[in-house]
Amino acid sequence: MLTAQQYRMKAAEYAGLADSARSDSEGREFRALERNCTSLAANKEWLAGDGTALVSSGVDRARAEEEQILRSFGTAVIMRWSTLPNKIQRELFEYASSIGDLEKTTAGQDRSLPSQPSG
């Protein structure tokens, strides 16, 4: 398990790789990895904090836990992205885009994720 400082160093490394990427898609992948490492560093720092930023309620705690799980899952997908078949990459991208559209149209409302598309 990396420290917050190591995650930040990794993020800086990915930023450099994104700047020298051979293609736009490669640059986007490196930028996504950079964002994830930055997020993981912030999470590590929060976890190592003095407890003043504790989540206030069970609902908030559950949402924070869900967000952490989703962030970790997203990081895992991004780390393995280049090994996925193009068809799966397209489907994941389209599904993620539709979730983003859903979040924009239901901003501020309590919502659940749409069911998985039948394939």
N, CA, C and O atoms as CSV, one atom per row, in Angstrom:
chain,resi,resn,atom,element,x,y,z
A,1,MET,N,N,0.859,-1.177,0.000
A,1,MET,CA,C,0.000,0.000,0.000
A,1,MET,C,C,0.904,1.239,0.000
A,1,MET,O,O,1.841,1.344,0.790
A,2,LEU,N,N,0.603,2.143,-0.882
A,2,LEU,CA,C,1.406,3.358,-1.021
A,2,LEU,C,C,0.997,4.421,0.000
A,2,LEU,O,O,-0.126,4.424,0.505
A,3,THR,N,N,1.932,5.315,0.287
A,3,THR,CA,C,1.629,6.454,1.154
A,3,THR,C,C,1.042,7.576,0.302
A,3,THR,O,O,1.087,7.521,-0.927
A,4,ALA,N,N,0.492,8.590,0.963
A,4,ALA,CA,C,-0.064,9.737,0.239
A,4,ALA,C,C,1.014,10.397,-0.627
A,4,ALA,O,O,0.758,10.784,-1.768
A,5,GLN,N,N,2.220,10.518,-0.068
A,5,GLN,CA,C,3.323,11.130,-0.813
A,5,GLN,C,C,3.662,10.307,-2.056
A,5,GLN,O,O,3.925,10.866,-3.120
A,6,GLN,N,N,3.655,8.985,-1.920
A,6,GLN,CA,C,3.955,8.128,-3.068
A,6,GLN,C,C,2.861,8.233,-4.129
A,6,GLN,O,O,3.154,8.218,-5.324
A,7,TYR,N,N,1.603,8.338,-3.698
A,7,TYR,CA,C,0.513,8.532,-4.664
A,7,TYR,C,C,0.696,9.857,-5.404
A,7,TYR,O,O,0.474,9.930,-6.612
A,8,ARG,N,N,1.096,10.896,-4.686
A,8,ARG,CA,C,1.314,12.197,-5.334
A,8,ARG,C,C,2.472,12.130,-6.335
A,8,ARG,O,O,2.409,12.731,-7.408
A,9,MET,N,N,3.517,11.402,-5.979
A,9,MET,CA,C,4.642,11.237,-6.909
A,9,MET,C,C,4.194,10.469,-8.154
A,9,MET,O,O,4.589,10.804,-9.271
A,10,LYS,N,N,3.374,9.444,-7.957
A,10,LYS,CA,C,2.843,8.669,-9.078
A,10,LYS,C,C,1.964,9.567,-9.959
A,10,LYS,O,O,2.020,9.486,-11.186
A,11,ALA,N,N,1.150,10.425,-9.324
A,11,ALA,CA,C,0.298,11.343,-10.080
A,11,ALA,C,C,1.159,12.272,-10.941
A,11,ALA,O,O,0.837,12.528,-12.101
A,12,ALA,N,N,2.246,12.769,-10.367
A,12,ALA,CA,C,3.146,13.645,-11.124
A,12,ALA,C,C,3.782,12.889,-12.297
A,12,ALA,O,O,3.961,13.441,-13.383
A,13,GLU,N,N,4.113,11.633,-12.060
A,13,GLU,CA,C,4.674,10.796,-13.131
A,13,GLU,C,C,3.664,10.627,-14.268
A,13,GLU,O,O,4.017,10.747,-15.441
A,14,TYR,N,N,2.403,10.348,-13.912
A,14,TYR,CA,C,1.367,10.199,-14.936
A,14,TYR,C,C,1.120,11.518,-15.667
A,14,TYR,O,O,0.835,11.515,-16.865
A,15,ALA,N,N,1.227,12.642,-14.962
A,15,ALA,CA,C,1.060,13.942,-15.614
A,15,ALA,C,C,2.133,14.128,-16.682
A,15,ALA,O,O,1.847,14.596,-17.784
A,16,GLY,N,N,3.370,13.758,-16.351
A,16,GLY,CA,C,4.459,13.850,-17.325
A,16,GLY,C,C,4.229,12.948,-18.522
A,16,GLY,O,O,4.481,13.334,-19.663
A,17,LEU,N,N,3.747,11.741,-18.251
A,17,LEU,CA,C,3.457,10.814,-19.340
A,17,LEU,C,C,2.315,11.327,-20.212
A,17,LEU,O,O,2.330,11.142,-21.429
A,18,ALA,N,N,1.330,11.968,-19.594
A,18,ALA,CA,C,0.212,12.522,-20.362
A,18,ALA,C,C,0.698,13.635,-21.279
A,18,ALA,O,O,0.233,13.764,-22.412
A,19,ASP,N,N,1.637,14.440,-20.786
A,19,ASP,CA,C,2.169,15.538,-21.590
A,19,ASP,C,C,2.950,15.034,-22.809
A,19,ASP,O,O,3.012,15.703,-23.841
A,20,SER,N,N,3.542,13.847,-22.673
A,20,SER,CA,C,4.331,13.314,-23.789
A,20,SER,C,C,3.645,12.122,-24.464
A,20,SER,O,O,4.299,11.325,-25.136
A,21,ALA,N,N,2.339,12.007,-24.286
A,21,ALA,CA,C,1.590,10.877,-24.855
A,21,ALA,C,C,1.658,10.901,-26.376
A,21,ALA,O,O,1.755,11.959,-26.998
A,22,ARG,N,N,1.605,9.708,-26.957
A,22,ARG,CA,C,1.675,9.566,-28.411
A,22,ARG,C,C,0.335,9.793,-29.089
A,22,ARG,O,O,0.279,10.024,-30.297
A,23,SER,N,N,-0.753,9.728,-28.315
A,23,SER,CA,C,-2.077,9.932,-28.908
A,23,SER,C,C,-2.991,10.580,-27.871
A,23,SER,O,O,-2.680,10.605,-26.680
A,24,ASP,N,N,-4.120,11.102,-28.342
A,24,ASP,CA,C,-5.082,11.723,-27.439
A,24,ASP,C,C,-5.634,10.719,-26.437
A,24,ASP,O,O,-5.787,11.028,-25.255
A,25,SER,N,N,-5.932,9.515,-26.916
A,25,SER,CA,C,-6.511,8.513,-26.015
A,25,SER,C,C,-5.506,8.097,-24.944
A,25,SER,O,O,-5.880,7.891,-23.789
A,26,GLU,N,N,-4.245,7.973,-25.316
A,26,GLU,CA,C,-3.222,7.641,-24.339
A,26,GLU,C,C,-3.085,8.779,-23.324
A,26,GLU,O,O,-2.929,8.537,-22.127
A,27,GLY,N,N,-3.144,10.000,-23.805
A,27,GLY,CA,C,-3.075,11.164,-22.911
A,27,GLY,C,C,-4.233,11.176,-21.929
A,27,GLY,O,O,-4.046,11.473,-20.749
A,28,ARG,N,N,-5.443,10.850,-22.414
A,28,ARG,CA,C,-6.613,10.797,-21.530
A,28,ARG,C,C,-6.461,9.714,-20.466
A,28,ARG,O,O,-6.831,9.911,-19.308
A,29,GLU,N,N,-5.919,8.578,-20.866
A,29,GLU,CA,C,-5.706,7.495,-19.908
A,29,GLU,C,C,-4.736,7.928,-18.809
A,29,GLU,O,O,-4.982,7.688,-17.628
A,30,PHE,N,N,-3.635,8.567,-19.203
A,30,PHE,CA,C,-2.660,9.024,-18.213
A,30,PHE,C,C,-3.253,10.116,-17.314
A,30,PHE,O,O,-2.966,10.149,-16.117
A,31,ARG,N,N,-4.073,11.007,-17.875
A,31,ARG,CA,C,-4.726,12.040,-17.063
A,31,ARG,C,C,-5.686,11.406,-16.056
A,31,ARG,O,O,-5.777,11.846,-14.910
A,32,ALA,N,N,-6.396,10.377,-16.494
A,32,ALA,CA,C,-7.309,9.672,-15.581
A,32,ALA,C,C,-6.516,9.008,-14.460
A,32,ALA,O,O,-6.926,9.047,-13.300
A,33,LEU,N,N,-5.395,8.406,-14.798
A,33,LEU,CA,C,-4.553,7.792,-13.771
A,33,LEU,C,C,-4.007,8.850,-12.813
A,33,LEU,O,O,-3.919,8.628,-11.605
A,34,GLU,N,N,-3.645,9.991,-13.370
A,34,GLU,CA,C,-3.165,11.098,-12.536
A,34,GLU,C,C,-4.241,11.524,-11.541
A,34,GLU,O,O,-3.963,11.684,-10.353
A,35,ARG,N,N,-5.483,11.710,-12.032
A,35,ARG,CA,C,-6.586,12.114,-11.149
A,35,ARG,C,C,-6.843,11.070,-10.066
A,35,ARG,O,O,-7.079,11.411,-8.907
A,36,ASN,N,N,-6.797,9.810,-10.450
A,36,ASN,CA,C,-7.046,8.749,-9.469
A,36,ASN,C,C,-5.963,8.706,-8.396
A,36,ASN,O,O,-6.268,8.542,-7.215
A,37,CYS,N,N,-4.713,8.850,-8.794
A,37,CYS,CA,C,-3.634,8.860,-7.803
A,37,CYS,C,C,-3.752,10.068,-6.882
A,37,CYS,O,O,-3.497,9.965,-5.683
A,38,THR,N,N,-4.135,11.201,-7.437
A,38,THR,CA,C,-4.341,12.398,-6.616
A,38,THR,C,C,-5.475,12.168,-5.627
A,38,THR,O,O,-5.382,12.553,-4.461
A,39,SER,N,N,-6.541,11.542,-6.098
A,39,SER,CA,C,-7.677,11.231,-5.234
A,39,SER,C,C,-7.281,10.246,-4.142
A,39,SER,O,O,-7.668,10.407,-2.984
A,40,LEU,N,N,-6.514,9.233,-4.509
A,40,LEU,CA,C,-6.060,8.258,-3.516
A,40,LEU,C,C,-5.154,8.912,-2.475
A,40,LEU,O,O,-5.211,8.562,-1.296
A,41,ALA,N,N,-4.322,9.854,-2.901
A,41,ALA,CA,C,-3.472,10.581,-1.947
A,41,ALA,C,C,-4.325,11.380,-0.975
A,41,ALA,O,O,-4.068,11.383,0.229
A,42,ALA,N,N,-5.341,12.057,-1.500
A,42,ALA,CA,C,-6.235,12.842,-0.633
A,42,ALA,C,C,-6.972,11.920,0.341
A,42,ALA,O,O,-7.152,12.267,1.508
A,43,ASN,N,N,-7.394,10.757,-0.132
A,43,ASN,CA,C,-8.063,9.796,0.748
A,43,ASN,C,C,-7.131,9.326,1.855
A,43,ASN,O,O,-7.536,9.241,3.014
A,44,LYS,N,N,-5.883,9.022,1.505
A,44,LYS,CA,C,-4.891,8.599,2.494
A,44,LYS,C,C,-4.693,9.684,3.547
A,44,LYS,O,O,-4.646,9.401,4.744
A,45,GLU,N,N,-4.578,10.931,3.086
A,45,GLU,CA,C,-4.389,12.041,4.015
A,45,GLU,C,C,-5.597,12.205,4.921
A,45,GLU,O,O,-5.455,12.474,6.113
A,46,TRP,N,N,-6.790,12.043,4.353
A,46,TRP,CA,C,-8.007,12.153,5.152
A,46,TRP,C,C,-8.041,11.058,6.211
A,46,TRP,O,O,-8.364,11.316,7.370
A,47,LEU,N,N,-7.704,9.831,5.804
A,47,LEU,CA,C,-7.708,8.711,6.743
A,47,LEU,C,C,-6.665,8.886,7.844
A,47,LEU,O,O,-6.869,8.444,8.975
A,48,ALA,N,N,-5.559,9.525,7.515
A,48,ALA,CA,C,-4.502,9.736,8.493
A,48,ALA,C,C,-4.746,10.980,9.349
A,48,ALA,O,O,-3.970,11.267,10.260
A,49,GLY,N,N,-5.817,11.715,9.059
A,49,GLY,CA,C,-6.117,12.956,9.773
A,49,GLY,C,C,-6.390,12.741,11.248
A,49,GLY,O,O,-6.383,11.612,11.740
A,50,ASP,N,N,-6.630,13.828,11.938
A,50,ASP,CA,C,-6.822,13.774,13.391
A,50,ASP,C,C,-8.252,13.482,13.812
A,50,ASP,O,O,-8.567,13.543,15.000
A,51,GLY,N,N,-9.113,13.171,12.872
A,51,GLY,CA,C,-10.487,12.826,13.212
A,51,GLY,C,C,-11.443,13.999,13.206
A,51,GLY,O,O,-12.630,13.818,13.477
A,52,THR,N,N,-10.967,15.187,12.908
A,52,THR,CA,C,-11.843,16.357,12.908
A,52,THR,C,C,-12.774,16.374,11.703
A,52,THR,O,O,-13.777,17.088,11.701
A,53,ALA,N,N,-12.450,15.598,10.690
A,53,ALA,CA,C,-13.276,15.582,9.481
A,53,ALA,C,C,-14.131,14.317,9.410
A,53,ALA,O,O,-14.460,13.844,8.322
A,54,LEU,N,N,-14.486,13.778,10.565
A,54,LEU,CA,C,-15.295,12.564,10.575
A,54,LEU,C,C,-16.652,12.812,9.951
A,54,LEU,O,O,-17.216,13.899,10.080
A,55,VAL,N,N,-17.169,11.811,9.279
A,55,VAL,CA,C,-18.485,11.905,8.659
A,55,VAL,C,C,-19.516,11.939,9.767
A,55,VAL,O,O,-19.401,11.201,10.745
A,56,SER,N,N,-20.534,12.796,9.625
A,56,SER,CA,C,-21.421,13.092,10.731
A,56,SER,C,C,-22.566,12.121,10.952
A,56,SER,O,O,-23.032,11.992,12.084
A,57,SER,N,N,-23.034,11.443,9.938
A,57,SER,CA,C,-24.188,10.561,10.131
A,57,SER,C,C,-23.980,9.239,9.428
A,57,SER,O,O,-23.060,9.079,8.627
A,58,GLY,N,N,-24.857,8.286,9.743
A,58,GLY,CA,C,-24.787,6.987,9.105
A,58,GLY,C,C,-24.995,7.072,7.615
A,58,GLY,O,O,-24.345,6.357,6.852
A,59,VAL,N,N,-25.906,7.947,7.186
A,59,VAL,CA,C,-26.169,8.120,5.750
A,59,VAL,C,C,-24.931,8.686,5.074
A,59,VAL,O,O,-24.519,8.201,4.020
A,60,ASP,N,N,-24.333,9.715,5.678
A,60,ASP,CA,C,-23.115,10.296,5.112
A,60,ASP,C,C,-21.989,9.268,5.088
A,60,ASP,O,O,-21.226,9.196,4.124
A,61,ARG,N,N,-21.889,8.481,6.141
A,61,ARG,CA,C,-20.845,7.466,6.223
A,61,ARG,C,C,-21.038,6.424,5.117
A,61,ARG,O,O,-20.072,6.009,4.477
A,62,ALA,N,N,-22.283,6.006,4.897
A,62,ALA,CA,C,-22.566,5.024,3.849
A,62,ALA,C,C,-22.244,5.595,2.470
A,62,ALA,O,O,-21.678,4.898,1.627
A,63,ARG,N,N,-22.600,6.858,2.236
A,63,ARG,CA,C,-22.288,7.490,0.945
A,63,ARG,C,C,-20.788,7.613,0.743
A,63,ARG,O,O,-20.280,7.377,-0.353
A,64,ALA,N,N,-20.076,7.987,1.812
A,64,ALA,CA,C,-18.624,8.110,1.712
A,64,ALA,C,C,-17.997,6.751,1.409
A,64,ALA,O,O,-17.061,6.657,0.615
A,65,GLU,N,N,-18.514,5.706,2.041
A,65,GLU,CA,C,-18.010,4.361,1.787
A,65,GLU,C,C,-18.308,3.933,0.352
A,65,GLU,O,O,-17.454,3.349,-0.315
A,66,GLU,N,N,-19.518,4.223,-0.120
A,66,GLU,CA,C,-19.890,3.888,-1.493
A,66,GLU,C,C,-19.007,4.635,-2.490
A,66,GLU,O,O,-18.555,4.056,-3.478
A,67,GLU,N,N,-18.766,5.905,-2.234
A,67,GLU,CA,C,-17.906,6.684,-3.125
A,67,GLU,C,C,-16.495,6.121,-3.150
A,67,GLU,O,O,-15.861,6.072,-4.204
A,68,GLN,N,N,-15.996,5.693,-1.984
A,68,GLN,CA,C,-14.656,5.110,-1.931
A,68,GLN,C,C,-14.596,3.815,-2.729
A,68,GLN,O,O,-13.624,3.569,-3.444
A,69,ILE,N,N,-15.625,2.991,-2.611
A,69,ILE,CA,C,-15.668,1.731,-3.361
A,69,ILE,C,C,-15.700,2.019,-4.856
A,69,ILE,O,O,-14.966,1.404,-5.629
A,70,LEU,N,N,-16.558,2.964,-5.261
A,70,LEU,CA,C,-16.647,3.308,-6.684
A,70,LEU,C,C,-15.328,3.887,-7.196
A,70,LEU,O,O,-14.900,3.577,-8.307
A,71,ARG,N,N,-14.692,4.721,-6.388
A,71,ARG,CA,C,-13.408,5.309,-6.775
A,71,ARG,C,C,-12.361,4.204,-6.956
A,71,ARG,O,O,-11.601,4.207,-7.924
A,72,SER,N,N,-12.336,3.264,-6.011
A,72,SER,CA,C,-11.371,2.160,-6.100
A,72,SER,C,C,-11.651,1.283,-7.314
A,72,SER,O,O,-10.726,0.872,-8.015
A,73,PHE,N,N,-12.922,0.999,-7.561
A,73,PHE,CA,C,-13.287,0.196,-8.719
A,73,PHE,C,C,-12.892,0.920,-10.005
A,73,PHE,O,O,-12.338,0.317,-10.923
A,74,GLY,N,N,-13.183,2.215,-10.057
A,74,GLY,CA,C,-12.812,3.006,-11.231
A,74,GLY,C,C,-11.311,3.003,-11.459
A,74,GLY,O,O,-10.850,2.908,-12.596
A,75,THR,N,N,-10.554,3.105,-10.383
A,75,THR,CA,C,-9.099,3.069,-10.497
A,75,THR,C,C,-8.646,1.725,-11.057
A,75,THR,O,O,-7.775,1.668,-11.925
A,76,ALA,N,N,-9.240,0.647,-10.557
A,76,ALA,CA,C,-8.869,-0.686,-11.044
A,76,ALA,C,C,-9.178,-0.831,-12.535
A,76,ALA,O,O,-8.378,-1.391,-13.284
A,77,VAL,N,N,-10.330,-0.330,-12.961
A,77,VAL,CA,C,-10.695,-0.412,-14.382
A,77,VAL,C,C,-9.703,0.391,-15.216
A,77,VAL,O,O,-9.246,-0.073,-16.260
A,78,ILE,N,N,-9.375,1.581,-14.761
A,78,ILE,CA,C,-8.445,2.429,-15.517
A,78,ILE,C,C,-7.063,1.792,-15.595
A,78,ILE,O,O,-6.405,1.852,-16.634
A,79,MET,N,N,-6.625,1.183,-14.495
A,79,MET,CA,C,-5.308,0.556,-14.488
A,79,MET,C,C,-5.235,-0.606,-15.490
A,79,MET,O,O,-4.160,-0.896,-16.014
A,80,ARG,N,N,-6.352,-1.265,-15.758
A,80,ARG,CA,C,-6.382,-2.413,-16.663
A,80,ARG,C,C,-7.011,-2.069,-18.018
A,80,ARG,O,O,-7.204,-2.955,-18.850
A,81,TRP,N,N,-7.330,-0.798,-18.242
A,81,TRP,CA,C,-8.072,-0.361,-19.434
A,81,TRP,C,C,-7.464,-0.880,-20.730
A,81,TRP,O,O,-8.181,-1.400,-21.585
A,82,SER,N,N,-6.166,-0.747,-20.882
A,82,SER,CA,C,-5.533,-1.109,-22.155
A,82,SER,C,C,-5.578,-2.615,-22.415
A,82,SER,O,O,-5.346,-3.045,-23.545
A,83,THR,N,N,-5.870,-3.419,-21.402
A,83,THR,CA,C,-5.951,-4.866,-21.602
A,83,THR,C,C,-7.361,-5.322,-21.966
A,83,THR,O,O,-7.566,-6.479,-22.336
A,84,LEU,N,N,-8.333,-4.414,-21.862
A,84,LEU,CA,C,-9.714,-4.776,-22.180
A,84,LEU,C,C,-9.953,-4.747,-23.692
A,84,LEU,O,O,-9.387,-3.904,-24.388
A,85,PRO,N,N,-10.777,-5.648,-24.200
A,85,PRO,CA,C,-11.117,-5.604,-25.630
A,85,PRO,C,C,-11.818,-4.284,-25.975
A,85,PRO,O,O,-12.511,-3.709,-25.136
A,86,ASN,N,N,-11.639,-3.817,-27.192
A,86,ASN,CA,C,-12.225,-2.549,-27.620
A,86,ASN,C,C,-13.737,-2.511,-27.413
A,86,ASN,O,O,-14.279,-1.475,-27.026
A,87,LYS,N,N,-14.418,-3.615,-27.661
A,87,LYS,CA,C,-15.869,-3.663,-27.492
A,87,LYS,C,C,-16.244,-3.365,-26.042
A,87,LYS,O,O,-17.173,-2.600,-25.785
A,88,ILE,N,N,-15.528,-3.966,-25.100
A,88,ILE,CA,C,-15.797,-3.741,-23.674
A,88,ILE,C,C,-15.467,-2.292,-23.310
A,88,ILE,O,O,-16.202,-1.663,-22.549
A,89,GLN,N,N,-14.365,-1.757,-23.849
A,89,GLN,CA,C,-14.019,-0.363,-23.579
A,89,GLN,C,C,-15.141,0.567,-24.025
A,89,GLN,O,O,-15.545,1.465,-23.285
A,90,ARG,N,N,-15.646,0.345,-25.250
A,90,ARG,CA,C,-16.734,1.180,-25.771
A,90,ARG,C,C,-17.977,1.076,-24.894
A,90,ARG,O,O,-18.592,2.087,-24.554
A,91,GLU,N,N,-18.348,-0.167,-24.524
A,91,GLU,CA,C,-19.540,-0.364,-23.705
A,91,GLU,C,C,-19.400,0.320,-22.349
A,91,GLU,O,O,-20.338,0.969,-21.884
A,92,LEU,N,N,-18.243,0.181,-21.715
A,92,LEU,CA,C,-18.030,0.830,-20.416
A,92,LEU,C,C,-18.085,2.351,-20.549
A,92,LEU,O,O,-18.673,3.041,-19.716
A,93,PHE,N,N,-17.459,2.859,-21.614
A,93,PHE,CA,C,-17.457,4.300,-21.828
A,93,PHE,C,C,-18.870,4.821,-22.061
A,93,PHE,O,O,-19.264,5.840,-21.493
A,94,GLU,N,N,-19.633,4.118,-22.899
A,94,GLU,CA,C,-21.012,4.539,-23.183
A,94,GLU,C,C,-21.872,4.451,-21.925
A,94,GLU,O,O,-22.692,5.333,-21.669
A,95,TYR,N,N,-21.691,3.405,-21.149
A,95,TYR,CA,C,-22.477,3.241,-19.923
A,95,TYR,C,C,-22.126,4.346,-18.926
A,95,TYR,O,O,-23.011,4.931,-18.301
A,96,ALA,N,N,-20.824,4.628,-18.783
A,96,ALA,CA,C,-20.410,5.693,-17.875
A,96,ALA,C,C,-20.954,7.045,-18.333
A,96,ALA,O,O,-21.354,7.867,-17.508
A,97,SER,N,N,-20.968,7.271,-19.627
A,97,SER,CA,C,-21.516,8.524,-20.163
A,97,SER,C,C,-22.999,8.644,-19.862
A,97,SER,O,O,-23.479,9.722,-19.513
A,98,SER,N,N,-23.731,7.533,-19.996
A,98,SER,CA,C,-25.167,7.586,-19.715
A,98,SER,C,C,-25.426,7.828,-18.238
A,98,SER,O,O,-26.408,8.482,-17.887
A,99,ILE,N,N,-24.567,7.316,-17.365
A,99,ILE,CA,C,-24.704,7.587,-15.931
A,99,ILE,C,C,-24.436,9.065,-15.672
A,99,ILE,O,O,-25.139,9.699,-14.884
A,100,GLY,N,N,-23.420,9.613,-16.335
A,100,GLY,CA,C,-23.127,11.038,-16.184
A,100,GLY,C,C,-24.291,11.895,-16.636
A,100,GLY,O,O,-24.612,12.892,-15.990
A,101,ASP,N,N,-24.938,11.515,-17.754
A,101,ASP,CA,C,-26.107,12.245,-18.230
A,101,ASP,C,C,-27.247,12.150,-17.228
A,101,ASP,O,O,-27.947,13.132,-16.980
A,102,LEU,N,N,-27.433,10.961,-16.650
A,102,LEU,CA,C,-28.475,10.762,-15.652
A,102,LEU,C,C,-28.233,11.648,-14.434
A,102,LEU,O,O,-29.165,12.253,-13.905
A,103,GLU,N,N,-26.972,11.723,-13.991
A,103,GLU,CA,C,-26.650,12.543,-12.822
A,103,GLU,C,C,-26.906,14.021,-13.094
A,103,GLU,O,O,-27.333,14.752,-12.200
A,104,LYS,N,N,-26.649,14.463,-14.321
A,104,LYS,CA,C,-26.901,15.863,-14.667
A,104,LYS,C,C,-28.394,16.171,-14.629
A,104,LYS,O,O,-28.799,17.237,-14.166
A,105,THR,N,N,-29.209,15.242,-15.115
A,105,THR,CA,C,-30.653,15.508,-15.190
A,105,THR,C,C,-31.345,15.316,-13.855
A,105,THR,O,O,-32.444,15.833,-13.655
A,106,THR,N,N,-30.726,14.581,-12.931
A,106,THR,CA,C,-31.359,14.340,-11.634
A,106,THR,C,C,-30.578,14.983,-10.495
A,106,THR,O,O,-30.686,14.550,-9.348
A,107,ALA,N,N,-29.800,16.003,-10.798
A,107,ALA,CA,C,-28.981,16.660,-9.778
A,107,ALA,C,C,-29.849,17.086,-8.596
A,107,ALA,O,O,-30.900,17.707,-8.751
A,108,GLY,N,N,-29.365,16.728,-7.419
A,108,GLY,CA,C,-30.074,17.105,-6.206
A,108,GLY,C,C,-31.146,16.119,-5.777
A,108,GLY,O,O,-31.682,16.244,-4.676
A,109,GLN,N,N,-31.470,15.152,-6.604
A,109,GLN,CA,C,-32.483,14.166,-6.243
A,109,GLN,C,C,-31.794,12.902,-5.774
A,109,GLN,O,O,-30.678,12.603,-6.200
A,110,ASP,N,N,-32.462,12.148,-4.885
A,110,ASP,CA,C,-31.948,10.851,-4.479
A,110,ASP,C,C,-32.195,9.891,-5.624
A,110,ASP,O,O,-33.322,9.788,-6.109
A,111,ARG,N,N,-31.162,9.184,-6.066
A,111,ARG,CA,C,-31.309,8.310,-7.221
A,111,ARG,C,C,-30.465,7.058,-7.039
A,111,ARG,O,O,-29.527,7.031,-6.243
A,112,SER,N,N,-30.809,6.050,-7.774
A,112,SER,CA,C,-29.996,4.832,-7.799
A,112,SER,C,C,-29.486,4.643,-9.209
A,112,SER,O,O,-30.024,5.212,-10.159
A,113,LEU,N,N,-28.438,3.834,-9.343
A,113,LEU,CA,C,-27.859,3.600,-10.646
A,113,LEU,C,C,-28.832,2.840,-11.534
A,113,LEU,O,O,-29.585,1.999,-11.044
A,114,PRO,N,N,-28.829,3.122,-12.832
A,114,PRO,CA,C,-29.713,2.383,-13.734
A,114,PRO,C,C,-29.274,0.927,-13.805
A,114,PRO,O,O,-28.122,0.598,-13.519
A,115,SER,N,N,-30.206,0.060,-14.190
A,115,SER,CA,C,-29.859,-1.346,-14.319
A,115,SER,C,C,-28.881,-1.522,-15.462
A,115,SER,O,O,-28.803,-0.692,-16.369
A,116,GLN,N,N,-28.125,-2.631,-15.404
A,116,GLN,CA,C,-27.126,-2.886,-16.437
A,116,GLN,C,C,-27.806,-3.107,-17.773
A,116,GLN,O,O,-28.880,-3.704,-17.842
A,117,PRO,N,N,-27.173,-2.618,-18.841
A,117,PRO,CA,C,-27.758,-2.842,-20.165
A,117,PRO,C,C,-27.684,-4.311,-20.518
A,117,PRO,O,O,-26.708,-4.985,-20.187
A,118,SER,N,N,-28.713,-4.813,-21.190
A,118,SER,CA,C,-28.670,-6.207,-21.615
A,118,SER,C,C,-27.747,-6.323,-22.810
A,118,SER,O,O,-27.744,-5.464,-23.691
A,119,GLY,N,N,-26.983,-7.362,-22.835
A,119,GLY,CA,C,-26.018,-7.436,-23.904
A,119,GLY,C,C,-26.109,-8.679,-24.630
A,119,GLY,O,O,-25.351,-8.898,-25.575
